[in-house]
Amino acid sequence: MRRIKSIFGLIAAVMAGAMPAPSHAQSEPPRPADSTRPLERPPFGTGNLPSETPSAPGWLFTETYPPLGFTGPSSVIPREVPSDGNYIPVEDRWRLGLPALDRYGRNHPLIEDYPFQLGHWWDPYNQNVLKGDFPIIGQDVFFSLTARLNQLVDTRQTPIPTTPFESTANPFQEEFYGKPNQLANFTFLSVQFDIFKGDTLAFRPVDWRLRIVPFFNVNVLNVEELAVINPNVLRGVQRERTFFALQEWFFETKIADSGPYFDFTSIRAGSQYFNNDFRGFLYSDTNRMVRLFGTRLANQDQFNIVATFQAEKDTNSGLNSFDNRQQNVFFANYYKQDFLFPGYTVQASVAYNHDNATGLIYDKNSFLVRPEPVGVFRPHAIDVAYLGLASDGHIGRYNISSQFYYALGHDTLNAIANQEQEISAAFAAIEASYDRDYTRFRTSFLWASGDRDPNNSHATGFDAPFPNENFAGGNFSYWQRQSIKLFGTNLTNAGSLLPDLRTSRIQGQTNFVNPGLLLYNLGIDFDVTPKLKLINNFNFLWFESSAVLEQYVYAAGIGNFIGNDISMGCEYRPLLSNNAVITFGVSTLIPGDGFKSLYNKFQSTVDPQVAGFIDFVLQY
């Protein structure tokens, strides 16, 4: 009974923010088996005598236990002194001490999940003040440091036009499309500094947050044809670039609490990430914006109101520059969870894209990106509104994700149609999957409307401001991962499924006079082990209408069937966390009649296009 009372007394003391003083008989807490091992903790036997009481009684000379982990210094200044010999006030409630303990006498092995790990400043797995586990100011201001190294090696084959005979890399090269091989190497290094105020990130949203994320990039591209890395053939076949960006920077503050269940309304201003829908069909980017967001009905509903002020992107790294893009995109969306079925979420959204590009804009490699180098080469403005309805979740054991967009607006001068355009286009996508044991069976369908008559004043081909779809294989897919060039513009752009004939996804303007897309997908994913996942996809691709392409390349009889996109990828997490991730993928596009008609060779058929990549991520 006496022991039970002691346990309840200890619990009461911890809840009251105080720790019991060790008895005089225990002058030093138990040490690990190897007591000489250096620890990043305060030494055993730290005194607890306040400096302002030099003549304190002997019972104040008590032993205090250091906390586990790398705690950093405490900024909480004690305001109380012990009143008797039973308790010692500990006002910093995050740094309560624990006796040193090596439960199994194995000297705290580094490679195992071991109880009472001591922690180090470089250890992100145990408690660490650099990872936001202990406050740096008072009881509720925390700091989190995240360093990330991303190494990407990307090899691919895409149709590459040759230059005239006198400038080809190889003499007497008669084929219009030359050697398709490319090798790209990207290194991204970023450091995230995050300081925030709040009791916890698990339930109660933060009161305010300040985040700064600088990026440094080195990229190298090697090709086998001239005038690919630059219009000037004297630049050769290799390009090396470096770029520094302040990619993410913002301040966030909570402006209202709206209920007893931590519903809130906050505002965030600065460069930040935003995705308008579940799969990134319309806008998925980090850019300058002001975002009002929050929750309702015990977090059952969420909402966003966003105004973006687009910064110009660096051509080769894709990071933000400090130049203004002269484009604004506005969003408002609302999420409703548990709609009709538990675990099923629906979303309604409205977006507006105002792209008022002026002048001739060349990218960092001296290629014209705005306006498109087609037709009259004149700058033009685009104003488009998007109405969206989406869903994502599960109905029983079946997973359903869907998206519908309708776009309407005005283009002052479309380069392909060579006249003003009234925009009216639509988009729909749906994915259904079923999980059995460690396997997911998937099928999906996507439709982006195309323009069947490029010579009238109605643009009906769907396009999006900044898509980055996680759909039908995502970045493992050949069709989405590659930029496929076509006479000054791109048939498709890296990161987008849409064949929109833009000069660039990150720098070009939306184009609603395009062939559109029909996509049917079959996929299967395997969780082979907790560390290894396999992603497999087979896509059938068609142009919704080839009329725009026939006019664009001045050739009749272009078929609608693009071909078959086959991809396989794997994700490996050797540490069972995102601190180390290896991603590998291979893909191929087996050309159909439509693709062969666009990239026809005089002396041979159009070969299957192959691509592969390996991506290493190390994160602290």
Backbone torsions as a table, in degrees:
resi	resn	phi	psi	omega
1	MET	NA	-39.4	179.0
2	ARG	-62.1	-37.7	179.2
3	ARG	-67.0	-40.4	179.5
4	ILE	-62.3	-41.8	177.6
5	LYS	-61.9	-38.2	179.2
6	SER	-64.7	-39.7	179.3
7	ILE	-63.9	-46.3	178.6
8	PHE	-64.0	-34.0	175.9
9	GLY	-64.9	-38.1	177.8
10	LEU	-65.0	-44.0	179.0
11	ILE	-61.9	-43.8	179.0
12	ALA	-62.7	-37.0	-179.6
13	ALA	-67.5	-41.5	178.7
14	VAL	-63.5	-42.5	179.5
15	MET	-66.4	-27.2	179.5
16	ALA	-86.6	-1.0	178.4
17	GLY	81.4	27.1	179.0
18	ALA	-136.0	157.2	178.6
19	MET	-121.4	140.6	179.5
20	PRO	-68.5	143.5	178.2
21	ALA	-76.7	139.4	175.2
22	PRO	-64.2	152.2	178.7
23	SER	-70.0	161.5	-180.0
24	HIS	-65.4	-24.9	-177.6
25	ALA	-71.2	-25.7	-179.8
26	GLN	-101.4	87.9	-175.7
27	SER	-79.5	-15.0	-179.9
28	GLU	-150.9	133.2	-179.4
29	PRO	-67.8	158.2	179.8
30	PRO	-60.0	138.2	-179.4
31	ARG	-98.4	159.6	172.9
32	PRO	-64.4	172.0	-178.1
33	ALA	-58.0	-39.8	178.7
34	ASP	-103.1	92.2	-174.0
35	SER	-75.8	-9.3	179.9
36	THR	-91.1	-4.6	-178.6
37	ARG	-67.7	126.4	-178.5
38	PRO	-67.2	134.4	-178.3
39	LEU	-121.8	144.3	176.3
40	GLU	-90.2	59.0	178.4
41	ARG	-139.8	162.9	173.1
42	PRO	-60.2	149.2	-178.0
43	PRO	-66.5	156.7	177.3
44	PHE	-66.5	147.9	175.4
45	GLY	79.3	31.8	178.5
46	THR	-69.2	130.6	179.3
47	GLY	-71.6	163.0	-178.2
48	ASN	-132.6	43.4	-177.9
49	LEU	-99.2	114.8	178.1
50	PRO	-62.3	141.0	-175.3
51	SER	-67.4	-24.4	-176.5
52	GLU	-83.7	1.9	179.4
53	THR	-126.9	69.6	-177.1
54	PRO	-62.8	-24.2	-178.4
55	SER	-103.0	35.2	-178.0
56	ALA	-66.9	152.4	178.3
57	PRO	-65.8	163.1	-173.7
58	GLY	-63.8	-27.5	-176.4
59	TRP	-69.7	-11.0	176.6
60	LEU	-76.1	-15.2	178.5
61	PHE	-82.4	76.6	-176.5
62	THR	-112.4	159.7	179.8
63	GLU	-90.9	128.7	176.5
64	THR	-106.8	146.3	-178.6
65	TYR	-93.2	137.5	176.9
66	PRO	-78.8	151.8	176.9
67	PRO	-75.6	160.7	175.6
68	LEU	-75.0	160.4	175.6
69	GLY	83.5	177.2	175.6
70	PHE	-93.3	103.1	-167.5
71	THR	-91.9	-26.1	-171.3
72	GLY	71.1	170.6	-180.0
73	PRO	-71.3	149.0	177.3
74	SER	-90.7	139.6	176.9
75	SER	-98.8	3.4	-179.0
76	VAL	-86.5	112.7	-179.6
77	ILE	-85.1	123.6	-179.4
78	PRO	-59.2	135.5	178.7
79	ARG	-109.9	-5.0	-178.2
80	GLU	-126.6	156.3	172.4
81	VAL	-121.5	155.0	-179.1
82	PRO	-57.1	138.4	178.5
83	SER	-95.9	-18.3	176.4
84	ASP	-152.8	-171.8	-175.2
85	GLY	-89.5	9.2	-174.7
86	ASN	-96.6	-31.0	-174.2
87	TYR	-138.0	150.6	174.4
88	ILE	-119.0	120.2	179.7
89	PRO	-63.4	132.7	174.1
90	VAL	-125.5	100.1	-173.3
91	GLU	-83.2	-23.4	174.7
92	ASP	-82.4	95.7	-172.5
93	ARG	-70.3	-11.9	179.5
94	TRP	-86.0	-17.0	-174.3
95	ARG	-116.4	45.5	176.5
96	LEU	-70.2	132.0	-175.2
97	GLY	-78.6	154.0	176.3
98	LEU	-132.4	143.7	177.9
99	PRO	-63.0	143.5	176.0
100	ALA	-65.1	134.0	-175.6
101	LEU	-149.8	125.9	170.7
102	ASP	-111.3	90.0	-166.0
103	ARG	-57.2	-41.9	-175.1
104	TYR	-107.6	8.6	177.4
105	GLY	64.7	34.1	-176.7
106	ARG	-111.8	12.4	171.8
107	ASN	62.7	36.1	172.4
108	HIS	52.9	69.6	-179.4
109	PRO	-62.6	140.7	-174.7
110	LEU	-73.4	-28.4	-170.3
111	ILE	-95.3	7.0	-177.9
112	GLU	-123.0	154.2	172.5
113	ASP	-79.8	100.1	-168.0
114	TYR	-119.3	137.5	-179.3
115	PRO	-66.7	148.9	177.0
116	PHE	60.0	41.6	174.8
117	GLN	-63.6	141.0	-173.1
118	LEU	-81.8	-34.9	177.3
119	GLY	86.2	151.8	178.0
120	HIS	-141.8	164.9	-178.5
121	TRP	-64.0	-28.0	-178.4
122	TRP	-92.4	6.1	-174.9
123	ASP	-98.8	106.5	-179.0
124	PRO	-84.6	-5.5	-173.9
125	TYR	-90.8	-30.2	177.5
126	ASN	-103.5	175.2	-174.2
127	GLN	-57.5	132.8	-172.9
128	ASN	-153.0	127.6	-179.2
129	VAL	-63.9	-26.1	179.1
130	LEU	-74.3	-12.9	179.5
131	LYS	-108.4	14.2	175.6
132	GLY	82.7	19.6	179.1
133	ASP	-85.8	-24.1	178.3
134	PHE	-127.5	142.4	178.8
135	PRO	-69.8	153.3	175.7
136	ILE	-103.5	-20.2	176.7
137	ILE	-134.7	121.0	177.8
138	GLY	61.8	-142.7	-176.9
139	GLN	-104.3	-6.9	-169.9
140	ASP	-144.8	17.0	174.8
141	VAL	-112.9	118.3	-173.1
142	PHE	-118.1	160.9	177.4
143	PHE	-131.5	137.7	178.4
144	SER	-131.0	129.6	179.1
145	LEU	-114.5	127.2	178.5
146	THR	-130.4	120.8	175.8
147	ALA	-110.5	139.4	-174.2
148	ARG	-140.1	131.3	174.3
149	LEU	-118.2	123.6	-178.7
150	ASN	-122.9	116.2	179.4
151	GLN	-114.7	118.7	-176.7
152	LEU	-122.6	128.1	173.0
153	VAL	-118.3	121.6	-172.6
154	ASP	-127.3	119.2	175.7
155	THR	-117.5	141.6	-172.7
156	ARG	-156.6	161.0	170.8
157	GLN	-122.9	125.4	174.6
158	THR	-139.6	153.1	177.0
159	PRO	-61.3	124.1	-178.3
160	ILE	-123.2	115.3	177.9
161	PRO	-65.1	144.8	174.2
162	THR	-87.6	162.4	174.3
163	THR	-87.7	175.6	-179.5
164	PRO	-57.6	166.7	-171.9
165	PHE	-52.3	-39.1	-174.1
166	GLU	-75.3	-7.5	-176.8
167	SER	-122.7	5.4	-178.7
168	THR	-69.8	153.7	179.9
169	ALA	-64.6	-32.4	178.2
170	ASN	-116.3	134.5	-178.4
171	PRO	-62.0	147.4	174.3
172	PHE	60.8	34.2	178.1
173	GLN	-84.3	110.9	-173.8
174	GLU	-93.8	-25.3	-179.5
175	GLU	-63.8	138.7	178.6
176	PHE	-69.1	-38.1	177.0
177	TYR	-101.7	124.1	-174.0
178	GLY	-95.8	-146.4	-176.7
179	LYS	-71.0	128.2	-172.0
180	PRO	-89.7	-0.7	-168.6
181	ASN	-77.6	135.9	175.6
182	GLN	-139.3	148.3	175.6
183	LEU	-135.6	121.9	-178.9
184	ALA	-120.8	142.9	179.9
185	ASN	-131.8	124.1	-179.4
186	PHE	-124.9	133.6	173.2
187	THR	-124.1	121.2	178.2
188	PHE	-116.3	128.9	174.9
189	LEU	-124.7	125.1	-179.1
190	SER	-136.0	151.6	175.9
191	VAL	-132.7	122.7	-178.5
192	GLN	-103.3	124.1	175.4
193	PHE	-108.8	118.2	-173.4
194	ASP	-131.3	118.8	176.6
195	ILE	-123.8	133.1	-174.6
196	PHE	-148.7	158.7	179.5
197	LYS	-119.0	127.6	178.2
198	GLY	171.1	160.0	-179.5
199	ASP	-71.2	-41.4	-178.9
200	THR	-163.7	154.4	176.9
201	LEU	-90.9	-6.4	-173.4
202	ALA	-79.4	-38.2	-174.6
203	PHE	-123.7	-52.7	-174.4
204	ARG	-92.8	122.8	179.1
205	PRO	-60.4	154.6	-176.8
206	VAL	-67.7	153.2	176.6
207	ASP	-76.7	-40.3	173.8
208	TRP	-156.4	161.3	-177.7
209	ARG	-150.6	141.2	173.8
210	LEU	-127.6	125.1	-178.1
211	ARG	-132.5	137.3	175.9
212	ILE	-135.3	129.4	-177.9
213	VAL	-133.8	95.1	173.2
214	PRO	-79.7	146.5	179.2
215	PHE	-124.0	144.7	170.2
216	PHE	-129.3	134.0	-175.9
217	ASN	-130.8	140.2	169.7
218	VAL	-124.0	126.8	-179.8
219	ASN	-134.7	142.7	-178.7
220	VAL	-133.6	133.3	177.6
221	LEU	-126.3	130.7	175.8
222	ASN	-121.4	129.9	178.1
223	VAL	-130.0	180.0	-178.4
224	GLU	-122.0	8.1	176.9
225	GLU	-127.3	150.6	178.3
226	LEU	-77.2	161.3	177.0
227	ALA	63.7	23.4	175.2
228	VAL	-96.3	-44.1	-179.7
229	ILE	-84.4	-17.4	179.9
230	ASN	-165.0	144.9	177.2
231	PRO	-60.0	-25.5	177.9
232	ASN	-78.7	112.8	-176.1
233	VAL	-66.8	-16.1	178.9
234	LEU	-71.4	-13.3	179.0
235	ARG	-74.9	-8.6	174.4
236	GLY	80.8	-150.3	-172.4
237	VAL	-124.0	14.3	177.0
238	GLN	-135.1	137.8	179.5
239	ARG	-128.9	133.4	176.3
240	GLU	-125.3	130.4	-178.5
241	ARG	-140.1	152.6	170.3
242	THR	-128.4	154.1	-179.3
243	PHE	-155.3	138.7	174.6
244	PHE	-115.0	137.2	-178.8
245	ALA	-143.1	143.8	167.0
246	LEU	-93.1	81.1	-167.3
247	GLN	-67.9	-42.5	-176.7
248	GLU	-129.2	129.0	176.2
249	TRP	-158.7	125.4	-179.9
250	PHE	-161.8	162.6	171.8
251	PHE	-123.9	134.2	-178.5
252	GLU	-124.7	139.5	175.8
253	THR	-142.3	143.4	176.5
254	LYS	-83.4	131.5	-177.0
255	ILE	-108.0	-13.2	179.6
256	ALA	-163.6	144.9	166.2
257	ASP	-106.4	136.8	-172.1
258	SER	-123.2	23.0	177.5
259	GLY	168.7	173.0	-178.0
260	PRO	-78.9	-3.5	-176.5
261	TYR	-108.4	30.7	175.9
262	PHE	65.1	24.7	168.6
263	ASP	-67.2	145.3	-170.8
264	PHE	-151.8	168.0	169.1
265	THR	-134.7	125.8	-178.6
266	SER	-129.3	162.0	175.8
267	ILE	-129.7	139.2	-178.1
268	ARG	-131.5	126.7	-177.6
269	ALA	-125.6	132.9	179.9
270	GLY	133.0	-169.9	179.7
271	SER	-81.3	122.6	-172.8
272	GLN	-153.8	166.4	-179.8
273	TYR	-89.2	142.2	175.3
274	PHE	-149.1	137.1	175.4
275	ASN	-125.9	123.0	-172.8
276	ASN	-76.8	-22.6	-177.8
277	ASP	-139.6	-174.7	-173.6
278	PHE	-70.4	-31.7	-170.6
279	ARG	-118.9	6.7	177.3
280	GLY	73.8	32.2	-178.1
281	PHE	-73.7	-30.0	-174.1
282	LEU	-108.0	-50.9	-174.9
283	TYR	-151.8	120.9	175.7
284	SER	-144.0	100.6	-170.8
285	ASP	-160.8	158.6	169.0
286	THR	-105.1	119.1	-177.2
287	ASN	-159.3	178.6	-177.4
288	ARG	-74.5	128.6	-178.8
289	MET	-163.2	164.7	169.4
290	VAL	-117.3	126.4	-173.1
291	ARG	-128.5	123.5	172.5
292	LEU	-103.5	123.2	-174.5
293	PHE	-147.0	162.9	179.5
294	GLY	176.5	-170.1	-177.8
295	THR	-132.5	161.6	176.8
296	ARG	-142.1	161.0	173.0
297	LEU	53.5	54.5	178.5
298	ALA	57.4	45.4	177.3
299	ASN	66.2	16.4	175.8
300	GLN	-76.2	-29.2	178.4
301	ASP	-118.6	145.0	175.1
302	GLN	-132.8	155.5	-179.8
303	PHE	-146.1	155.3	176.3
304	ASN	-140.3	137.1	169.4
305	ILE	-129.0	118.6	-167.6
306	VAL	-132.3	137.7	170.5
307	ALA	-125.3	119.7	-179.1
308	THR	-104.6	149.2	177.2
309	PHE	-129.0	86.9	-165.0
310	GLN	-60.2	131.5	170.9
311	ALA	-91.4	149.7	176.5
312	GLU	-67.2	141.6	179.7
313	LYS	-93.0	148.5	170.1
314	ASP	-72.3	136.2	-172.1
315	THR	-61.4	-44.0	-168.4
316	ASN	-94.5	-32.8	-179.5
317	SER	-95.0	-22.9	-175.6
318	GLY	78.5	4.7	179.8
319	LEU	-84.2	163.7	-178.2
320	ASN	-76.7	139.3	170.0
321	SER	-97.2	-173.8	177.9
322	PHE	-99.8	8.7	-179.9
323	ASP	-89.9	149.3	179.6
324	ASN	-81.4	136.8	-177.8
325	ARG	-86.4	-12.5	-174.7
326	GLN	58.8	42.7	178.0
327	GLN	-144.0	135.4	176.8
328	ASN	-126.6	135.3	176.3
329	VAL	-126.8	132.4	-176.5
330	PHE	-119.6	142.9	-176.5
331	PHE	-137.2	150.2	166.9
332	ALA	-146.9	124.8	178.2
333	ASN	-140.4	161.0	-177.3
334	TYR	-142.8	128.5	-179.3
335	TYR	-107.9	138.8	176.0
336	LYS	-125.8	112.7	179.9
337	GLN	-85.6	159.8	179.4
338	ASP	52.8	46.3	-179.6
339	PHE	-83.9	111.4	-178.6
340	LEU	68.6	-39.3	-179.2
341	PHE	-128.9	139.7	174.6
342	PRO	-60.7	132.5	-180.0
343	GLY	85.6	8.8	-179.4
344	TYR	-116.1	122.5	-174.1
345	THR	-114.8	137.1	174.9
346	VAL	-116.9	155.7	-179.1
347	GLN	-142.1	135.9	172.0
348	ALA	-115.2	140.8	-176.4
349	SER	-145.8	154.1	172.8
350	VAL	-132.4	134.2	179.5
351	ALA	-136.9	153.4	179.3
352	TYR	-141.3	125.8	-178.6
353	ASN	-112.7	119.2	176.4
354	HIS	-115.6	108.3	-177.3
355	ASP	-117.3	101.7	-174.1
356	ASN	-110.3	55.1	-177.9
357	ALA	-64.9	135.5	178.6
358	THR	-128.2	149.1	177.6
359	GLY	76.7	177.8	177.6
360	LEU	-95.0	124.0	-176.8
361	ILE	-114.4	121.2	176.5
362	TYR	-106.3	145.8	178.7
363	ASP	-81.1	-178.2	-176.0
364	LYS	-67.6	-11.6	178.3
365	ASN	-105.5	13.7	174.7
366	SER	73.5	19.7	173.1
367	PHE	-95.4	142.3	178.5
368	LEU	-74.3	125.6	-179.6
369	VAL	-115.5	-25.3	176.1
370	ARG	-144.3	125.0	-7.9
371	PRO	-73.3	176.8	179.5
372	GLU	-64.1	141.1	178.1
373	PRO	-76.9	58.1	-178.1
374	VAL	-136.5	141.8	174.7
375	GLY	66.7	-122.1	-170.1
376	VAL	-91.5	-4.4	176.9
377	PHE	56.4	43.8	-178.1
378	ARG	-114.1	137.5	176.7
379	PRO	-60.6	149.0	-179.2
380	HIS	-149.7	158.0	-178.6
381	ALA	-109.4	146.1	-179.2
382	ILE	-127.9	130.0	175.3
383	ASP	-128.5	115.9	-174.4
384	VAL	-136.7	136.6	173.2
385	ALA	-109.3	143.7	180.0
386	TYR	-122.8	130.7	173.3
387	LEU	-110.3	124.4	-173.2
388	GLY	-128.1	148.6	174.2
389	LEU	-139.8	127.7	-173.3
390	ALA	-138.9	163.3	174.8
391	SER	-149.3	154.8	178.5
392	ASP	-163.1	135.7	178.8
393	GLY	150.2	-155.9	-178.8
394	HIS	-132.6	147.6	172.3
395	ILE	-118.8	101.0	-170.3
396	GLY	66.7	-126.6	-179.9
397	ARG	-94.1	3.9	-178.3
398	TYR	-102.7	130.4	179.2
399	ASN	-96.8	130.8	-177.5
400	ILE	-128.6	131.3	173.6
401	SER	-135.5	131.5	-177.0
402	SER	-144.0	157.2	179.2
403	GLN	-152.1	135.4	173.9
404	PHE	-133.1	134.6	174.2
405	TYR	-131.9	142.3	169.5
406	TYR	-123.5	126.4	-177.0
407	ALA	-111.6	134.3	176.0
408	LEU	-143.7	141.1	-177.8
409	GLY	172.9	-150.8	-171.8
410	HIS	-147.7	138.0	173.9
411	ASP	-119.9	122.2	-174.3
412	THR	-68.5	-26.7	178.3
413	LEU	-165.1	101.6	177.1
414	ASN	-81.0	134.1	-173.3
415	ALA	-67.8	-37.2	-177.7
416	ILE	-76.8	-45.6	179.3
417	ALA	-76.8	-20.0	179.1
418	ASN	59.8	37.5	177.1
419	GLN	-165.9	171.1	176.1
420	GLU	-64.6	151.9	-177.5
421	GLN	-134.2	134.7	167.7
422	GLU	-94.0	123.1	-170.9
423	ILE	-93.7	130.6	174.4
424	SER	-150.7	101.2	-173.9
425	ALA	-140.6	161.1	-176.1
426	ALA	-139.7	159.4	-178.6
427	PHE	-146.8	139.3	176.8
428	ALA	-147.0	141.7	178.3
429	ALA	-149.6	145.2	177.6
430	ILE	-148.1	141.9	176.0
431	GLU	-132.6	134.1	175.8
432	ALA	-124.6	139.0	180.0
433	SER	-144.8	160.3	-178.3
434	TYR	-137.9	130.5	-178.7
435	ASP	-101.0	130.2	174.6
436	ARG	-136.9	116.9	-175.1
437	ASP	55.1	-118.3	-177.0
438	TYR	-106.8	26.9	-176.7
439	THR	-128.4	138.5	174.1
440	ARG	-118.3	123.7	176.3
441	PHE	-98.6	128.3	-173.8
442	ARG	-128.6	149.6	167.2
443	THR	-146.8	145.5	-176.5
444	SER	-150.9	161.0	-179.8
445	PHE	-142.0	139.8	179.2
446	LEU	-135.5	138.2	176.5
447	TRP	-134.2	121.2	172.1
448	ALA	-118.9	119.6	-173.8
449	SER	-61.8	146.7	177.9
450	GLY	-112.3	167.7	178.9
451	ASP	-95.3	115.5	-177.3
452	ARG	-86.3	-12.5	178.8
453	ASP	-142.3	93.9	-177.2
454	PRO	-73.7	-4.1	-176.3
455	ASN	-97.3	-3.4	177.4
456	ASN	-96.7	-171.8	-175.4
457	SER	-100.4	17.6	-178.9
458	HIS	-118.8	116.7	178.6
459	ALA	-95.9	117.8	-174.8
460	THR	-120.7	11.6	175.5
461	GLY	-89.3	128.7	-174.6
462	PHE	-78.2	140.6	173.2
463	ASP	-146.4	159.8	-176.1
464	ALA	-128.8	150.8	-176.8
465	PRO	-62.3	-49.0	-176.3
466	PHE	-151.6	72.3	-178.6
467	PRO	-79.9	155.6	171.4
468	ASN	-157.2	79.2	-165.9
469	GLU	-74.9	136.8	168.2
470	ASN	-104.9	79.4	-169.1
471	PHE	-157.1	139.3	174.7
472	ALA	54.5	40.9	179.7
473	GLY	105.8	-21.3	176.8
474	GLY	56.4	-132.7	-177.4
475	ASN	-70.5	-8.2	173.7
476	PHE	-79.4	-20.6	-176.8
477	SER	-73.0	135.9	175.6
478	TYR	-62.5	-45.1	-174.0
479	TRP	-62.5	-35.5	-179.1
480	GLN	-86.9	-32.6	-171.5
481	ARG	-78.5	-23.6	-172.0
482	GLN	-104.0	148.4	166.3
483	SER	-94.4	118.8	-177.9
484	ILE	-107.3	110.7	-173.7
485	LYS	-74.6	149.6	177.1
486	LEU	-152.7	92.2	171.6
487	PHE	52.7	63.8	174.3
488	GLY	91.0	-24.3	174.5
489	THR	-119.9	-172.1	176.6
490	ASN	-116.9	133.6	173.2
491	LEU	-60.8	-48.1	171.5
492	THR	-132.6	158.8	179.8
493	ASN	-117.8	145.3	-179.5
494	ALA	-56.9	127.5	179.8
495	GLY	98.1	-1.7	-177.5
496	SER	-136.5	141.5	176.2
497	LEU	-83.1	-16.4	-169.7
498	LEU	-79.3	127.0	173.5
499	PRO	-83.3	77.5	-167.4
500	ASP	-101.1	1.4	177.3
501	LEU	57.5	40.3	174.5
502	ARG	-93.3	157.7	176.8
503	THR	-73.7	-28.8	-177.8
504	SER	-166.2	141.2	176.1
505	ARG	-69.5	-33.6	-174.8
506	ILE	-95.0	-17.1	-178.2
507	GLN	-126.6	-20.1	-178.8
508	GLY	-81.7	169.0	177.8
509	GLN	-93.3	154.2	176.1
510	THR	-62.8	146.1	-178.6
511	ASN	-132.6	117.1	-175.5
512	PHE	-99.5	4.7	170.1
513	VAL	-102.9	86.5	-175.2
514	ASN	-145.8	166.9	-173.5
515	PRO	-77.7	-10.6	-178.1
516	GLY	70.7	-179.6	-173.3
517	LEU	-150.3	141.2	166.8
518	LEU	-121.2	128.9	-177.1
519	LEU	-135.0	131.3	172.7
520	TYR	-124.0	133.7	-171.5
521	ASN	-127.2	141.3	167.1
522	LEU	-124.8	132.3	-177.6
523	GLY	-146.4	157.9	176.9
524	ILE	-147.8	132.3	-179.6
525	ASP	-117.9	143.4	180.0
526	PHE	-125.6	127.1	166.5
527	ASP	-90.5	87.8	-174.0
528	VAL	-64.6	-47.0	174.1
529	THR	-140.3	171.3	174.3
530	PRO	-59.0	-19.4	-178.9
531	LYS	-96.4	-24.4	-169.7
532	LEU	-122.3	129.0	177.2
533	LYS	-128.7	136.7	177.8
534	LEU	-110.9	136.1	-179.7
535	ILE	-124.4	120.3	-175.7
536	ASN	-127.2	134.9	-177.1
537	ASN	-142.7	145.3	174.4
538	PHE	-130.5	115.5	-176.9
539	ASN	-113.6	136.6	170.6
540	PHE	-105.0	128.0	-171.9
541	LEU	-122.9	134.7	174.3
542	TRP	-135.5	147.4	163.9
543	PHE	-74.3	138.1	177.4
544	GLU	-68.2	-34.1	174.7
545	SER	-153.6	135.4	-179.4
546	SER	-98.9	6.4	-177.0
547	ALA	-60.7	-41.0	-179.9
548	VAL	-63.7	-41.5	-178.7
549	LEU	-67.0	-38.2	178.9
550	GLU	-62.0	-39.5	177.5
551	GLN	-73.3	-35.8	-175.7
552	TYR	-66.0	-41.6	-177.4
553	VAL	-102.6	5.1	179.2
554	TYR	54.1	51.7	178.7
555	ALA	-147.3	134.5	179.2
556	ALA	-92.7	165.8	173.7
557	GLY	76.9	25.0	176.9
558	ILE	-78.6	123.0	-177.9
559	GLY	-74.0	166.6	-178.7
560	ASN	-90.4	-22.1	-175.0
561	PHE	-79.2	115.7	-179.2
562	ILE	-78.0	-47.5	-179.3
563	GLY	146.1	-167.8	-179.1
564	ASN	-111.1	128.0	179.7
565	ASP	-106.4	113.7	-178.0
566	ILE	-115.2	128.9	-178.1
567	SER	-141.3	151.2	175.6
568	MET	-141.9	134.6	-179.6
569	GLY	-141.9	164.0	175.9
570	CYS	-142.7	147.8	175.3
571	GLU	-121.8	124.8	-176.7
572	TYR	-123.9	124.9	178.8
573	ARG	-117.7	92.2	-173.4
574	PRO	-63.5	-24.7	-177.9
575	LEU	-103.2	9.8	-178.1
576	LEU	59.2	29.5	177.6
577	SER	-151.2	176.1	178.5
578	ASN	-87.0	9.9	176.9
579	ASN	-71.5	-24.0	175.4
580	ALA	-144.6	118.9	-178.4
581	VAL	-135.9	131.6	175.1
582	ILE	-117.6	122.9	-179.8
583	THR	-119.4	132.0	-177.9
584	PHE	-133.3	140.6	179.0
585	GLY	-150.6	145.9	172.5
586	VAL	-132.1	147.4	-178.7
587	SER	-153.6	161.1	177.2
588	THR	-147.8	148.5	173.1
589	LEU	-114.6	114.2	176.1
590	ILE	-89.9	109.8	-169.1
591	PRO	-64.7	142.5	170.5
592	GLY	-102.4	-171.2	-175.9
593	ASP	-60.7	-40.3	-178.3
594	GLY	-65.4	-44.2	179.8
595	PHE	-67.5	-40.7	179.0
596	LYS	-64.7	-35.7	179.1
597	SER	-66.1	-36.0	-179.2
598	LEU	-75.3	-36.0	-173.5
599	TYR	-118.2	43.3	-177.6
600	ASN	-65.9	139.4	174.5
601	LYS	-105.9	149.4	-177.8
602	PHE	-75.1	-37.1	-170.7
603	GLN	-112.2	-4.2	-179.9
604	SER	-154.4	168.1	178.9
605	THR	-79.9	167.3	176.9
606	VAL	-79.1	118.6	-176.6
607	ASP	-78.2	157.2	171.0
608	PRO	-58.9	140.6	179.9
609	GLN	-95.9	135.3	-173.9
610	VAL	-123.1	144.3	177.3
611	ALA	-146.6	155.6	176.5
612	GLY	-156.9	156.7	178.5
613	PHE	-152.5	158.4	171.4
614	ILE	-138.3	133.1	-172.3
615	ASP	-128.8	120.1	177.5
616	PHE	-105.9	132.2	176.0
617	VAL	-127.3	122.6	172.3
618	LEU	-118.2	129.1	-173.7
619	GLN	-138.0	135.8	174.9
620	TYR	-111.0	NA	NA
